Amino acid sequence: MTATSLSTEPKPPAAATRPVRRSRRPPRDKRRNWVLTVMIWMTVLYFLVPLVWLVLSATKDNAGLFSSFGLWFGDSFQLFHNIEALFRFQDGIFVRWLANTIAYALIGSIGAALLATMCGYALAKYAFRGAGAVFTIILGSIMVPLTALAIPTYLLFAAGNLTDTPFAVVLPSLVSPFGVYLMRVYAADAVDDSLLEAARIDGAGEFRIF
């Protein structure tokens, strides 16, 4: 004869069924994305409107600049005439200005990147006395505004007879304390010391390793 045990535990009450109300509002993430999209497009327009104005103004004559709407073409299309007048101005001095700008930009950017990379690499991978102090001074120089350095820089170049020379433009552009900071952080985290040791064992010099 088998005995069957009946469970005396109370059964949980049945869950009350309530009608699920679906909100007509979009999810919070979608609303946030929509707001960010609108803000991004407003920022893009903010930066593009001056460029559009510049291009359209290049197609007008002097009278059309003041008599027509700024963001639309004028009565006459003078783009090619204005470009020709630009390159003829003072026997083509604009070409020299353009060449100087390209030369200063290339020399300054390439030179600043090279010096910042070398300095950041040395501060990150070489242990020498005063490395911490040098890096602290470099970080402190980032907080000095460029306007505060205008007069001291001019007096320094005037003392060295470098005013009115290309060196007065090139030399200040070669100094990039923030670039040194970025390269030092990158070299310390991304370049493994074991790779440098392996290169030294293989006979590579320090410049080749760099």
GROMACS elastic network, one bead per residue, 0.5 to 0.9 nm:
[ bonds ]
;  ai    aj funct       b0    kb
    7    10     6  0.83813   500
   10    13     6  0.87925   500
   11    14     6  0.86552   500
   12    15     6  0.85576   500
   13    16     6  0.85645   500
   14    17     6  0.86988   500
   17    20     6  0.89617   500
   22    25     6  0.87699   500
   23    26     6  0.77408   500
   23    27     6  0.89842   500
   25    28     6  0.85274   500
   25    31     6  0.89381   500
   26    29     6  0.82527   500
   26    30     6  0.63685   500
   26    31     6  0.64414   500
   27    30     6  0.53792   500
   27    31     6  0.63746   500
   27    32     6  0.86844   500
   28    31     6  0.51125   500
   28    32     6  0.60851   500
   28    33     6  0.85907   500
   29    32     6  0.50525   500
   29    33     6  0.61227   500
   29    34     6  0.85665   500
   30    33     6  0.50609   500
   30    34     6  0.61258   500
   30    35     6  0.86569   500
   31    34     6  0.50529   500
   31    35     6  0.62726   500
   31    36     6  0.86749   500
   32    35     6  0.51465   500
   32    36     6  0.62002   500
   32    37     6  0.85642   500
   33    36     6  0.50700   500
   33    37     6  0.60400   500
   33    38     6  0.86310   500
   34    37     6  0.50885   500
   34    38     6  0.63070   500
   34    39     6  0.87063   500
   35    38     6  0.52049   500
   35    39     6  0.62602   500
   35    40     6  0.86690   500
   36    39     6  0.50455   500
   36    40     6  0.60735   500
   36    41     6  0.86022   500
   37    40     6  0.51281   500
   37    41     6  0.62276   500
   37    42     6  0.86072   500
   38    41     6  0.52121   500
   38    42     6  0.61896   500
   38    43     6  0.86676   500
   39    42     6  0.50575   500
   39    43     6  0.62076   500
   39    44     6  0.86491   500
   40    43     6  0.50700   500
   40    44     6  0.61878   500
   40    45     6  0.86709   500
   41    45     6  0.61660   500
   41    46     6  0.84820   500
   42    45     6  0.51352   500
   42    46     6  0.60830   500
   42    47     6  0.88092   500
   43    47     6  0.64665   500
   43    48     6  0.86446   500
   44    47     6  0.53693   500
   44    48     6  0.60737   500
   44    49     6  0.85748   500
   45    49     6  0.57711   500
   45    50     6  0.89603   500
   46    49     6  0.57997   500
   46    50     6  0.76835   500
   47    50     6  0.64306   500
   47    51     6  0.73610   500
   48    51     6  0.52186   500
   48    52     6  0.61893   500
   48    53     6  0.86289   500
   49    52     6  0.50608   500
   49    53     6  0.61068   500
   49    54     6  0.85770   500
   49    71     6  0.81590   500
   50    54     6  0.61107   500
   50    55     6  0.87129   500
   51    55     6  0.62696   500
   51    56     6  0.86214   500
   52    55     6  0.52154   500
   52    56     6  0.61518   500
   52    57     6  0.84397   500
   52    71     6  0.69847   500
   52    72     6  0.89900   500
   53    56     6  0.52114   500
   53    57     6  0.59149   500
   53    58     6  0.85712   500
   53    70     6  0.62220   500
   53    71     6  0.54444   500
   53    72     6  0.79684   500
   54    57     6  0.51346   500
   54    58     6  0.63015   500
   54    71     6  0.89378   500
   55    58     6  0.52717   500
   55    59     6  0.70798   500
   56    59     6  0.54410   500
   56    60     6  0.72132   500
   56    70     6  0.75548   500
   56    71     6  0.66754   500
   56    72     6  0.63628   500
   56    73     6  0.59412   500
   56    74     6  0.82942   500
   56    79     6  0.88087   500
   57    60     6  0.54261   500
   57    61     6  0.81420   500
   57    64     6  0.84235   500
   57    65     6  0.65423   500
   57    70     6  0.71891   500
   57    71     6  0.81963   500
   57    72     6  0.84057   500
   57    73     6  0.76540   500
   57    74     6  0.83468   500
   57    79     6  0.87724   500
   58    61     6  0.79422   500
   58    78     6  0.74189   500
   58    79     6  0.57055   500
   58    80     6  0.89846   500
   58    82     6  0.68949   500
   58    83     6  0.82531   500
   59    73     6  0.70152   500
   59    74     6  0.74365   500
   59    76     6  0.77700   500
   59    77     6  0.52673   500
   59    80     6  0.78371   500
   59    81     6  0.86201   500
   59    82     6  0.73668   500
   60    63     6  0.77887   500
   60    64     6  0.53790   500
   60    65     6  0.61975   500
   60    73     6  0.71655   500
   60    74     6  0.57191   500
   60    75     6  0.77788   500
   60    76     6  0.65274   500
   60    77     6  0.60447   500
   60    78     6  0.53112   500
   60    79     6  0.68661   500
   60    82     6  0.81751   500
   61    64     6  0.51969   500
   61    65     6  0.64555   500
   61    74     6  0.82106   500
   61    76     6  0.77029   500
   61    77     6  0.81842   500
   61    78     6  0.62977   500
   61    79     6  0.87003   500
   61    82     6  0.78399   500
   62    65     6  0.53970   500
   62    66     6  0.73875   500
   63    66     6  0.58028   500
   63    67     6  0.62601   500
   63    68     6  0.85328   500
   64    67     6  0.50098   500
   64    68     6  0.55369   500
   64    69     6  0.86845   500
   64    73     6  0.86919   500
   64    74     6  0.55878   500
   64    75     6  0.69238   500
   64    76     6  0.79382   500
   65    68     6  0.61655   500
   65    69     6  0.79984   500
   65    70     6  0.72189   500
   65    74     6  0.76387   500
   66    69     6  0.79159   500
   66    70     6  0.81975   500
   67    70     6  0.89559   500
   67    74     6  0.80314   500
   68    71     6  0.86664   500
   68    72     6  0.75006   500
   68    73     6  0.74696   500
   68    74     6  0.55735   500
   68    75     6  0.77095   500
   69    72     6  0.55996   500
   69    73     6  0.74803   500
   69    74     6  0.74906   500
   70    73     6  0.78182   500
   70    74     6  0.86430   500
   73    76     6  0.78495   500
   73    77     6  0.75324   500
   74    77     6  0.68866   500
   77    80     6  0.82500   500
   77    81     6  0.87132   500
   78    81     6  0.52206   500
   78    82     6  0.59652   500
   78    83     6  0.86151   500
   79    82     6  0.51962   500
   79    83     6  0.62698   500
   79    84     6  0.86793   500
   80    83     6  0.50906   500
   80    84     6  0.61382   500
   80    85     6  0.85550   500
   81    84     6  0.51590   500
   81    85     6  0.61625   500
   81    86     6  0.85605   500
   82    85     6  0.50440   500
   82    86     6  0.60516   500
   82    87     6  0.87910   500
   83    87     6  0.64155   500
   83    88     6  0.86518   500
   84    87     6  0.53981   500
   84    88     6  0.62539   500
   84    89     6  0.86817   500
   85    88     6  0.50518   500
   85    89     6  0.60379   500
   86    89     6  0.52763   500
   86    90     6  0.89585   500
   86    92     6  0.77610   500
   86    94     6  0.70557   500
   87    90     6  0.83791   500
   87    91     6  0.77236   500
   87    92     6  0.50210   500
   87    93     6  0.74233   500
   87    94     6  0.60078   500
   87    95     6  0.68235   500
   88    91     6  0.54089   500
   88    93     6  0.78423   500
   88    94     6  0.81147   500
   89    92     6  0.54263   500
   89    93     6  0.65151   500
   89    94     6  0.70052   500
   90    93     6  0.56557   500
   90    94     6  0.80495   500
   91    94     6  0.85037   500
   92    95     6  0.57121   500
   92    96     6  0.73153   500
   93    96     6  0.51514   500
   93    97     6  0.63297   500
   93    98     6  0.86602   500
   94    98     6  0.60443   500
   94    99     6  0.85372   500
   95    98     6  0.50318   500
   95    99     6  0.61395   500
   95   100     6  0.85559   500
   96    99     6  0.50648   500
   96   100     6  0.60758   500
   96   101     6  0.85243   500
   97   100     6  0.51236   500
   97   101     6  0.61639   500
   97   102     6  0.87061   500
   98   101     6  0.51115   500
   98   102     6  0.62821   500
   98   103     6  0.86335   500
   99   102     6  0.51698   500
   99   103     6  0.61023   500
   99   104     6  0.85469   500
  100   103     6  0.50887   500
  100   104     6  0.59917   500
  100   105     6  0.83971   500
  101   104     6  0.52311   500
  101   105     6  0.59997   500
  101   106     6  0.85396   500
  102   105     6  0.51517   500
  102   106     6  0.61007   500
  102   107     6  0.85183   500
  103   106     6  0.52669   500
  103   107     6  0.60180   500
  103   108     6  0.82637   500
  104   107     6  0.52766   500
  104   108     6  0.57442   500
  104   109     6  0.82829   500
  104   166     6  0.83593   500
  104   169     6  0.73253   500
  104   170     6  0.62960   500
  104   173     6  0.85917   500
  105   108     6  0.52119   500
  105   109     6  0.58910   500
  105   110     6  0.83175   500
  105   170     6  0.87018   500
  105   173     6  0.87294   500
  106   109     6  0.53456   500
  106   110     6  0.58964   500
  106   111     6  0.80644   500
  107   110     6  0.54405   500
  107   111     6  0.56555   500
  107   112     6  0.81262   500
  107   170     6  0.71212   500
  107   173     6  0.85734   500
  107   174     6  0.82291   500
  108   111     6  0.52424   500
  108   112     6  0.57822   500
  108   113     6  0.83551   500
  108   169     6  0.86706   500
  108   170     6  0.59348   500
  108   171     6  0.78757   500
  108   172     6  0.84362   500
  108   173     6  0.51227   500
  108   174     6  0.54434   500
  108   175     6  0.88169   500
  109   112     6  0.52363   500
  109   113     6  0.60426   500
  109   114     6  0.85450   500
  109   173     6  0.75367   500
  109   174     6  0.73805   500
  110   113     6  0.52032   500
  110   114     6  0.61290   500
  110   115     6  0.86399   500
  110   174     6  0.84405   500
  111   114     6  0.51500   500
  111   115     6  0.61053   500
  111   116     6  0.83962   500
  111   173     6  0.82443   500
  111   174     6  0.56288   500
  111   175     6  0.86869   500
  112   115     6  0.52714   500
  112   116     6  0.58912   500
  112   117     6  0.83659   500
  112   173     6  0.67786   500
  112   175     6  0.60058   500
  112   176     6  0.61525   500
  112   179     6  0.78845   500
  113   116     6  0.52077   500
  113   117     6  0.59923   500
  113   118     6  0.85785   500
  113   174     6  0.80744   500
  113   176     6  0.80907   500
  113   179     6  0.71953   500
  113   180     6  0.86809   500
  114   117     6  0.51869   500
  114   118     6  0.61898   500
  114   119     6  0.86111   500
  114   174     6  0.89653   500
  115   118     6  0.51563   500
  115   119     6  0.60623   500
  115   120     6  0.84262   500
  115   174     6  0.74251   500
  115   175     6  0.78728   500
  115   176     6  0.83101   500
  115   179     6  0.89121   500
  115   180     6  0.80067   500
  116   119     6  0.51902   500
  116   120     6  0.59018   500
  116   121     6  0.83248   500
  116   174     6  0.86714   500
  116   175     6  0.78527   500
  116   176     6  0.65265   500
  116   177     6  0.74925   500
  116   178     6  0.84598   500
  116   179     6  0.54354   500
  116   181     6  0.81059   500
  116   182     6  0.84555   500
  116   183     6  0.66063   500
  116   184     6  0.85381   500
  117   120     6  0.52122   500
  117   121     6  0.59192   500
  117   122     6  0.84889   500
  117   179     6  0.76343   500
  117   180     6  0.65240   500
  117   182     6  0.86768   500
  117   183     6  0.54722   500
  117   184     6  0.76857   500
  117   187     6  0.87133   500
  118   121     6  0.51926   500
  118   122     6  0.61583   500
  118   123     6  0.86924   500
  118   180     6  0.83199   500
  118   183     6  0.83104   500
  118   210     6  0.79854   500
  119   122     6  0.51732   500
  119   123     6  0.62116   500
  119   124     6  0.86102   500
  119   180     6  0.61952   500
  119   183     6  0.79163   500
  119   184     6  0.75576   500
  120   123     6  0.51973   500
  120   124     6  0.61303   500
  120   125     6  0.85707   500
  120   179     6  0.81399   500
  120   181     6  0.65600   500
  120   182     6  0.74991   500
  120   185     6  0.75755   500
  120   186     6  0.82900   500
  120   187     6  0.70285   500
  120   188     6  0.87559   500
  121   124     6  0.51825   500
  121   125     6  0.59411   500
  121   126     6  0.79237   500
  121   180     6  0.85994   500
  121   183     6  0.66487   500
  121   184     6  0.57315   500
  121   185     6  0.88901   500
  121   186     6  0.85128   500
  121   187     6  0.56994   500
  121   188     6  0.78186   500
  121   210     6  0.78332   500
  122   125     6  0.54295   500
  122   126     6  0.53366   500
  122   127     6  0.84129   500
  122   184     6  0.79543   500
  122   187     6  0.89403   500
  123   126     6  0.59636   500
  123   127     6  0.75534   500
  123   128     6  0.85528   500
  123   131     6  0.62223   500
  123   132     6  0.82088   500
  123   134     6  0.84591   500
  123   135     6  0.73648   500
  123   184     6  0.63590   500
  123   187     6  0.89125   500
  123   188     6  0.87083   500
  124   127     6  0.79892   500
  124   131     6  0.89218   500
  124   183     6  0.86552   500
  124   184     6  0.54435   500
  124   185     6  0.74431   500
  124   186     6  0.86865   500
  124   187     6  0.60721   500
  124   188     6  0.51164   500
  124   189     6  0.89277   500
  125   184     6  0.87726   500
  125   187     6  0.74807   500
  125   188     6  0.69203   500
  125   191     6  0.87818   500
  125   193     6  0.76718   500
  126   131     6  0.85228   500
  127   130     6  0.89976   500
  127   131     6  0.71351   500
  128   131     6  0.58429   500
  128   132     6  0.89862   500
  129   132     6  0.80100   500
  129   133     6  0.87789   500
  130   133     6  0.51293   500
  130   134     6  0.61572   500
  130   135     6  0.86441   500
  131   134     6  0.51681   500
  131   135     6  0.62356   500
  131   136     6  0.86034   500
  132   135     6  0.51745   500
  132   136     6  0.61154   500
  132   137     6  0.86642   500
  133   136     6  0.50280   500
  133   137     6  0.62125   500
  133   138     6  0.86452   500
  134   137     6  0.51876   500
  134   138     6  0.62936   500
  134   139     6  0.87360   500
  135   138     6  0.50158   500
  135   139     6  0.62102   500
  135   140     6  0.85877   500
  135   180     6  0.88186   500
  135   181     6  0.79949   500
  136   139     6  0.50763   500
  136   140     6  0.61371   500
  136   141     6  0.86456   500
  137   141     6  0.61864   500
  137   142     6  0.88817   500
  138   141     6  0.51565   500
  138   142     6  0.67213   500
  138   177     6  0.56986   500
  138   178     6  0.80405   500
  138   180     6  0.78301   500
  138   181     6  0.76865   500
  139   142     6  0.53875   500
  139   143     6  0.73399   500
  139   177     6  0.70009   500
  139   178     6  0.75651   500
  139   180     6  0.89768   500
  139   181     6  0.71754   500
  140   143     6  0.56084   500
  140   144     6  0.72306   500
  140   177     6  0.89973   500
  141   144     6  0.53360   500
  141   145     6  0.85693   500
  141   177     6  0.68281   500
  141   178     6  0.88024   500
  142   145     6  0.76342   500
  142   176     6  0.87005   500
  142   177     6  0.60101   500
  142   178     6  0.62762   500
  144   147     6  0.85575   500
  144   148     6  0.70396   500
  144   149     6  0.78782   500
  145   148     6  0.55452   500
  145   149     6  0.70804   500
  146   149     6  0.51789   500
  146   150     6  0.65719   500
  147   150     6  0.53174   500
  147   151     6  0.81391   500
  148   151     6  0.71527   500
  148   152     6  0.79222   500
  149   152     6  0.53970   500
  149   153     6  0.58229   500
  149   154     6  0.84608   500
  150   153     6  0.52862   500
  150   154     6  0.62099   500
  150   155     6  0.87591   500
  151   154     6  0.50851   500
  151   155     6  0.61950   500
  151   156     6  0.85574   500
  152   155     6  0.51393   500
  152   156     6  0.60874   500
  152   157     6  0.86763   500
  153   156     6  0.50584   500
  153   157     6  0.62416   500
  153   158     6  0.84827   500
  153   172     6  0.83573   500
  154   157     6  0.52318   500
  154   158     6  0.59661   500
  154   159     6  0.85541   500
  154   163     6  0.76457   500
  154   168     6  0.84679   500
  155   159     6  0.61032   500
  155   160     6  0.86682   500
  156   159     6  0.52378   500
  156   160     6  0.65020   500
  156   161     6  0.88205   500
  156   162     6  0.86728   500
  157   160     6  0.50339   500
  157   161     6  0.61032   500
  157   162     6  0.50185   500
  157   163     6  0.57949   500
  157   167     6  0.88870   500
  157   168     6  0.67646   500
  158   161     6  0.50007   500
  158   162     6  0.59714   500
  158   163     6  0.56199   500
  159   162     6  0.77266   500
  159   163     6  0.88688   500
  160   163     6  0.80842   500
  161   164     6  0.86188   500
  161   165     6  0.87198   500
  162   165     6  0.56769   500
  162   166     6  0.81353   500
  162   167     6  0.64406   500
  162   168     6  0.59414   500
  163   166     6  0.82903   500
  163   167     6  0.78909   500
  163   168     6  0.58184   500
  164   167     6  0.83672   500
  164   168     6  0.69351   500
  164   169     6  0.89753   500
  165   168     6  0.56944   500
  165   169     6  0.75963   500
  166   169     6  0.54231   500
  166   170     6  0.62075   500
  166   171     6  0.85248   500
  167   171     6  0.55382   500
  167   172     6  0.83290   500
  168   171     6  0.60309   500
  168   172     6  0.69945   500
  169   172     6  0.62294   500
  169   173     6  0.67867   500
  170   173     6  0.53604   500
  170   174     6  0.65572   500
  171   174     6  0.53375   500
  171   175     6  0.72853   500
  172   175     6  0.57273   500
  172   176     6  0.87110   500
  173   176     6  0.73786   500
  175   179     6  0.86424   500
  176   179     6  0.51481   500
  176   180     6  0.64374   500
  176   181     6  0.88668   500
  177   180     6  0.50714   500
  177   181     6  0.63801   500
  177   182     6  0.88063   500
  178   181     6  0.50134   500
  178   182     6  0.62863   500
  178   183     6  0.86636   500
  179   182     6  0.51016   500
  179   183     6  0.61324   500
  179   184     6  0.84651   500
  180   183     6  0.51756   500
  180   184     6  0.59688   500
  180   185     6  0.85815   500
  181   184     6  0.51616   500
  181   185     6  0.62550   500
  181   186     6  0.86051   500
  182   185     6  0.52942   500
  182   186     6  0.61447   500
  182   187     6  0.86158   500
  183   187     6  0.59466   500
  183   188     6  0.84060   500
  184   187     6  0.52605   500
  184   188     6  0.60851   500
  184   189     6  0.87103   500
  185   188     6  0.52482   500
  185   189     6  0.63520   500
  185   190     6  0.83952   500
  186   189     6  0.54357   500
  186   190     6  0.56175   500
  186   191     6  0.75731   500
  187   190     6  0.54541   500
  187   191     6  0.52028   500
  187   192     6  0.83590   500
  188   191     6  0.62046   500
  188   192     6  0.78294   500
  188   193     6  0.89152   500
  189   192     6  0.73680   500
  191   194     6  0.86878   500
  191   195     6  0.74774   500
  191   196     6  0.82611   500
  192   195     6  0.55639   500
  192   196     6  0.70980   500
  193   196     6  0.51821   500
  193   197     6  0.63494   500
  193   198     6  0.86635   500
  194   197     6  0.50248   500
  194   198     6  0.60554   500
  194   199     6  0.85508   500
  195   198     6  0.50771   500
  195   199     6  0.61831   500
  195   200     6  0.86714   500
  196   199     6  0.50959   500
  196   200     6  0.62535   500
  196   201     6  0.86782   500
  196   206     6  0.88848   500
  196   209     6  0.67312   500
  196   210     6  0.88487   500
  197   200     6  0.50691   500
  197   201     6  0.62047   500
  197   202     6  0.86501   500
  198   201     6  0.50815   500
  198   202     6  0.62790   500
  198   203     6  0.88181   500
  198   204     6  0.89715   500
  199   202     6  0.50587   500
  199   203     6  0.64840   500
  199   204     6  0.54633   500
  199   205     6  0.80643   500
  199   206     6  0.89640   500
  199   208     6  0.89019   500
  199   209     6  0.66166   500
  200   203     6  0.50967   500
  200   204     6  0.51954   500
  200   205     6  0.67501   500
  200   206     6  0.78652   500
  200   209     6  0.78905   500
  201   204     6  0.74327   500
  204   207     6  0.82181   500
  204   208     6  0.60608   500
  204   209     6  0.63317   500
  205   208     6  0.52557   500
  205   209     6  0.61449   500
  205   210     6  0.86310   500
  206   209     6  0.50150   500
  206   210     6  0.61471   500
  207   210     6  0.50297   500
